[in-house]
Amino acid sequence: MKCCSAQIAACWEDPEATLEKAAPYIRRAASAGASLVAFPEQFATGWDPCSHRHIQDLSGPTISALRTLARESSVAILGSFREAGSPLPKNTAVVVGKTGEILARYSKMHPFAPAKEDTCFSAGDDPAVFGIDGLRLGLAICYDLRFPELFRLYAGRGVHGVIVPSAWPESRLRHWELFIRARAAENQMYVIGINATGSNPVDSYAGSSMTAGPDGSLVARAGEDETLLCYDLMAENVEEARRRLPVLNDRRTDLYSRLYSS
């Protein structure tokens, strides 16, 4: 399965302009034979830990536009937006299928407390798994990378990879690669990180979108500029890695449960 990461800078708090900017990346991904094109965290507005502008539901303009673009280009699209909720909105990623249907919806389980995102957005409680071209894929968002439990849960559900739309700042870029490669190697899966680039009122970003394979090695990596990064995800590579070194079989879940509760 060919997947593409659309590493772009948002038009700050201007979803209409950003969607217009995103459309050529979607068409290019489709022309390259991609099954899925993924964008960074809150790609249409830029990530802001406490902004409540442009809050929408699934029938709002951002996801509606992605559904139209998916149908027009016949490619699945992953976009992250500020989803309406009560009492607080959620930071939510949605995967739209190539015919415009919603394949998956995931709300960030770990809002970024150091920037007070946890006081402005509700945390999600549910993982999300979906299938494309014979691959099972999970979703996480940015700060979730620092919490290995979520990725282990996905591994237990047999996913071949986890896609992570992000707005990871340039100042902590060394951790970006570290966590992507670690989560991939320890769970013997692909981890696909799509990062923002450019600067905005919140922070500066240096791109470096990357995909790590099931052995933790990098399959693809972008630089700092806006770009479309394409790569192949192969279920057989994940399955072979798990056959060759069946680490997950040696987990002591009964012991872990007892130790956590003690």
ZIWO-V591435 format. One record per pair of residues at least 24 apart in sequence whose C-alpha atoms are under 6 Angstrom apart, sorted by the first residue. I is the first residue (numbers start at 1). J is the second residue. D is the distance in whole Angstrom. If there is no record, write none. Layout:
I/J/D
I/J/D
//
This chain:
1/232/6
1/233/5
2/34/5
2/35/6
2/231/6
2/232/4
3/34/5
3/35/6
3/36/5
3/37/6
3/230/6
3/231/6
4/37/5
4/229/5
4/230/4
5/37/6
5/38/5
5/194/6
5/228/6
5/229/5
6/38/6
6/39/5
6/228/5
7/196/6
7/226/5
7/227/5
8/196/6
8/197/6
8/226/5
9/196/6
9/197/5
9/198/6
10/43/6
10/44/6
10/45/6
10/46/5
12/45/5
12/46/6
13/45/4
14/45/6
15/44/5
15/45/5
18/44/5
27/73/6
30/75/6
35/75/5
35/76/6
36/75/6
36/76/5
36/77/6
37/77/5
38/77/6
38/78/5
39/79/6
40/165/4
40/166/5
40/194/5
40/195/5
40/196/5
41/80/5
41/165/5
41/166/4
41/167/6
42/80/5
42/81/5
49/117/4
50/117/6
50/120/5
55/82/5
55/83/6
55/84/6
56/83/5
56/84/5
57/83/5
57/84/5
67/100/4
70/98/5
70/100/6
71/98/5
71/99/5
71/100/5
74/98/5
88/121/5
88/122/5
89/121/5
90/121/5
90/122/5
108/141/6
110/144/6
136/160/5
137/161/5
137/162/6
138/162/4
139/163/5
140/164/5
141/165/5
141/166/6
142/166/4
155/187/6
160/189/5
161/189/5
161/190/4
161/191/5
162/191/5
163/192/5
164/192/6
164/193/5
165/194/5
166/194/6
166/195/5
167/195/5
167/196/5
169/204/6
169/205/5
170/204/6
170/205/5
170/206/5
181/212/6
181/216/5
184/214/5
184/216/5
185/214/5
185/215/5
185/216/4
188/214/4
189/214/4
189/238/6
190/214/5
214/238/6
//
